[in-house]
Amino acid sequence: MSVLVPAYFHPVAQEAAWRRLAARPPKTVVLNVDSGPGTTRDPDFVRVLEPLLAAGVEVLGYLDTAYGDRPIRELVVDARRYRSWYGVGGAFLDQVAAGADRLSHYRVAAAALPGQGRLVLNPGVYPDPGYAAVSDLLVTFEGPWTSYRAVNAPAWARLPEQFCHLVYGVPGWARRFVQRGATRLAQTIFVTSGACPNPWQNLPTYYERLPLPRNDNALPGRRPRGE
């Protein structure tokens, strides 16, 4: 099992959370400066990313796709800013559409984005199966643990290593139950006690008890799209 942390918090507001990440680095961190890289390089993010990158953590740049309505050229510009300003090669595409009617849009986006890191797509649900071929990792659940208990994978989703689940609102006593249940559906997960409107604005108090495999910093290569 691998851990992907949506780090949607600023170092000035959550300095302690970034120190905790550096002390116990996960495999992957999603960097979200301002629903994207922002308009200028932020030295506070540069500072807190340095120990993570040095430890071999995979850092992905957050890009909001507006369910396929955002122009691809804007995504490319933001991806280049992440690389130039923060040394980030991969991308985490959020608010991804799930229907077959927008699949061609994401195929074009995947081909256009700089290809020096993994591409993660987050529709937050099980989408049309074609999306699995567009991404290196597909987030097929993002939601509260009360809903997670009823999740069933479709027949095509047979390989847990292709999928990521992000579960919030998980109390400490339920953490292990959620993790155990997740392993049959997704190899990459993150659970937190946070709640809406932004469950990812801090680390959970039990972050240090989340299982991090010894080889969790071994990063897979980016595979060709459409395979």
C-alpha positions as CSV (number, residue, x, y, z in Angstrom):
1,M,0.0,0.0,0.0
2,S,1.2,3.5,-0.9
3,V,0.2,6.8,0.7
4,L,-0.7,9.9,-1.4
5,V,-1.1,13.1,0.7
6,P,-3.2,16.0,-0.7
7,A,-1.2,18.8,0.9
8,Y,-3.7,21.6,0.4
9,F,-2.3,23.8,3.1
10,H,0.1,26.8,3.1
11,P,3.4,26.6,5.0
12,V,2.7,29.8,6.8
13,A,-0.7,28.5,8.1
14,Q,0.4,24.9,8.7
15,E,4.1,24.9,9.3
16,A,3.8,22.0,11.7
17,A,2.1,19.8,9.1
18,W,4.9,20.3,6.6
19,R,7.5,19.4,9.3
20,R,5.5,16.2,10.0
21,L,5.6,15.3,6.3
22,A,9.4,15.9,6.2
23,A,9.9,13.8,9.3
24,R,7.9,10.9,7.9
25,P,7.8,11.4,4.1
26,P,5.1,9.5,2.2
27,K,5.5,8.2,-1.3
28,T,3.5,11.1,-2.9
29,V,2.5,14.6,-2.0
30,V,0.0,16.7,-4.1
31,L,1.1,20.4,-4.1
32,N,-1.7,22.8,-4.3
33,V,-0.5,26.4,-4.1
34,D,-3.7,28.2,-5.1
35,S,-5.9,25.7,-7.0
36,G,-2.8,25.5,-9.2
37,P,0.7,27.0,-9.1
38,G,-0.4,30.5,-8.4
39,T,0.8,33.5,-10.4
40,T,4.2,33.9,-8.8
41,R,6.8,31.6,-7.2
42,D,6.1,31.2,-3.5
43,P,9.4,30.9,-1.5
44,D,7.6,29.3,1.5
45,F,6.6,26.4,-0.6
46,V,10.1,26.1,-2.1
47,R,11.5,25.9,1.4
48,V,9.1,23.1,2.7
49,L,9.5,21.1,-0.5
50,E,13.3,20.9,-0.4
51,P,13.5,18.1,2.3
52,L,10.7,16.1,0.6
53,L,12.3,16.2,-2.8
54,A,15.6,15.4,-1.2
55,A,14.0,12.3,0.4
56,G,12.8,11.1,-2.9
57,V,9.1,12.0,-2.4
58,E,7.1,12.3,-5.6
59,V,5.5,15.7,-5.7
60,L,2.6,16.3,-8.1
61,G,1.2,19.7,-9.1
62,Y,-2.5,20.2,-8.6
63,L,-4.4,21.2,-11.7
64,D,-8.2,21.9,-11.7
65,T,-9.7,20.8,-15.0
66,A,-13.3,22.0,-14.3
67,Y,-14.7,18.7,-15.5
68,G,-13.2,19.1,-18.9
69,D,-14.2,22.8,-19.4
70,R,-10.8,24.3,-18.8
71,P,-8.7,24.8,-21.9
72,I,-5.8,22.4,-22.2
73,R,-3.4,25.3,-23.0
74,E,-4.1,26.7,-19.5
75,L,-3.2,23.3,-17.9
76,V,0.0,23.1,-19.9
77,V,1.0,26.6,-18.7
78,D,0.3,25.8,-15.1
79,A,2.2,22.4,-15.4
80,R,5.2,24.3,-16.8
81,R,5.0,26.8,-13.9
82,Y,5.1,23.9,-11.4
83,R,8.2,22.5,-13.0
84,S,10.0,25.8,-13.3
85,W,9.1,27.2,-9.8
86,Y,9.0,24.1,-7.7
87,G,10.8,21.3,-9.5
88,V,7.5,19.3,-9.9
89,G,7.3,17.0,-12.8
90,G,4.1,15.1,-12.3
91,A,0.5,16.3,-12.4
92,F,-2.6,15.7,-10.3
93,L,-5.7,16.6,-12.4
94,D,-8.7,17.3,-10.2
95,Q,-12.4,17.7,-10.9
96,V,-12.0,15.3,-13.8
97,A,-15.1,14.3,-15.8
98,A,-16.2,10.7,-15.6
99,G,-18.2,10.2,-18.8
100,A,-17.1,8.8,-22.1
101,D,-18.1,12.0,-23.8
102,R,-15.1,13.9,-22.3
103,L,-12.6,11.1,-22.6
104,S,-11.1,12.5,-25.8
105,H,-10.5,15.8,-24.0
106,Y,-8.4,14.1,-21.4
107,R,-6.5,12.0,-23.9
108,V,-5.4,15.2,-25.6
109,A,-4.6,16.8,-22.3
110,A,-2.4,13.8,-21.2
111,A,-0.5,14.0,-24.5
112,A,0.0,17.8,-24.2
113,L,1.2,17.9,-20.6
114,P,4.9,17.7,-19.9
115,G,5.9,14.1,-19.6
116,Q,8.5,14.0,-16.8
117,G,6.4,12.6,-14.1
118,R,3.3,10.6,-13.3
119,L,-0.2,11.7,-14.4
120,V,-3.0,11.2,-11.8
121,L,-6.6,11.8,-12.7
122,N,-9.2,12.4,-10.0
123,P,-12.8,12.0,-11.1
124,G,-13.5,10.9,-7.5
125,V,-15.8,8.0,-8.7
126,Y,-15.4,5.0,-11.0
127,P,-15.5,6.6,-14.5
128,D,-15.7,5.2,-17.9
129,P,-13.0,2.5,-18.1
130,G,-11.2,4.4,-20.8
131,Y,-9.8,6.8,-18.2
132,A,-7.6,4.1,-16.8
133,A,-5.6,4.1,-20.0
134,V,-5.2,7.9,-19.9
135,S,-3.6,8.0,-16.5
136,D,-0.8,6.4,-14.5
137,L,-3.1,6.4,-11.4
138,L,-6.8,6.9,-11.2
139,V,-8.6,8.3,-8.1
140,T,-11.9,6.4,-8.1
141,F,-13.1,7.5,-4.7
142,E,-13.0,10.8,-2.9
143,G,-15.5,11.2,-0.2
144,P,-16.5,10.6,3.4
145,W,-16.0,7.3,5.1
146,T,-19.7,6.9,5.7
147,S,-20.1,6.6,2.0
148,Y,-16.9,4.5,1.5
149,R,-18.4,1.6,3.4
150,A,-20.8,1.0,0.5
151,V,-18.3,1.3,-2.4
152,N,-18.2,-1.5,-4.9
153,A,-15.7,-1.7,-7.7
154,P,-17.1,-2.4,-11.2
155,A,-16.0,-5.5,-13.0
156,W,-13.4,-3.7,-15.1
157,A,-11.5,-2.3,-12.0
158,R,-9.7,-5.5,-11.1
159,L,-6.2,-4.2,-10.5
160,P,-5.9,-2.3,-7.2
161,E,-2.5,-0.9,-8.2
162,Q,-4.2,1.3,-10.9
163,F,-6.4,3.1,-8.3
164,C,-6.2,5.6,-5.5
165,H,-8.9,6.3,-2.8
166,L,-9.1,9.4,-0.7
167,V,-11.3,9.1,2.3
168,Y,-12.1,11.9,4.8
169,G,-14.1,12.2,8.0
170,V,-12.4,9.1,9.3
171,P,-12.3,9.0,13.1
172,G,-9.2,7.6,14.8
173,W,-11.0,4.4,15.9
174,A,-12.1,3.6,12.4
175,R,-8.8,4.3,10.6
176,R,-7.6,0.7,10.6
177,F,-10.9,-0.6,9.4
178,V,-11.0,1.8,6.5
179,Q,-7.4,1.0,5.5
180,R,-8.0,-2.7,5.6
181,G,-11.1,-2.4,3.4
182,A,-9.3,-0.1,1.0
183,T,-6.5,-2.6,0.2
184,R,-8.9,-4.8,-1.9
185,L,-9.9,-1.8,-4.0
186,A,-6.9,0.5,-4.3
187,Q,-3.2,0.2,-3.6
188,T,-2.8,4.0,-3.0
189,I,-4.8,5.6,-0.3
190,F,-5.1,8.4,2.1
191,V,-7.4,8.7,5.1
192,T,-7.9,11.8,7.2
193,S,-10.2,13.0,10.0
194,G,-10.7,16.3,8.2
195,A,-14.2,17.3,7.0
196,C,-15.7,19.5,4.3
197,P,-15.4,22.2,3.0
198,N,-11.7,21.3,2.8
199,P,-10.8,18.0,4.4
200,W,-7.2,18.2,3.1
201,Q,-6.3,21.5,4.9
202,N,-4.2,19.7,7.5
203,L,-2.8,16.3,8.4
204,P,-4.8,14.0,10.7
205,T,-3.7,13.7,14.2
206,Y,-3.0,10.0,13.5
207,Y,-0.8,10.6,10.4
208,E,2.2,9.1,12.2
209,R,0.3,5.9,12.6
210,L,-0.5,5.5,8.9
211,P,1.4,2.6,7.4
212,L,4.3,3.7,5.1
213,P,6.1,0.7,3.5
214,R,9.9,0.8,3.7
215,N,10.1,1.1,-0.1
216,D,7.4,3.7,-0.4
217,N,9.8,6.2,-2.0
218,A,10.5,3.9,-5.0
219,L,8.7,5.7,-7.8
220,P,7.3,3.9,-10.9
221,G,8.0,5.3,-14.3
222,R,5.4,7.1,-16.3
223,R,3.9,4.7,-18.8
224,P,2.8,5.6,-22.3
225,R,-0.7,6.8,-22.5
226,G,-3.4,4.6,-24.0
227,E,-1.8,1.3,-23.2
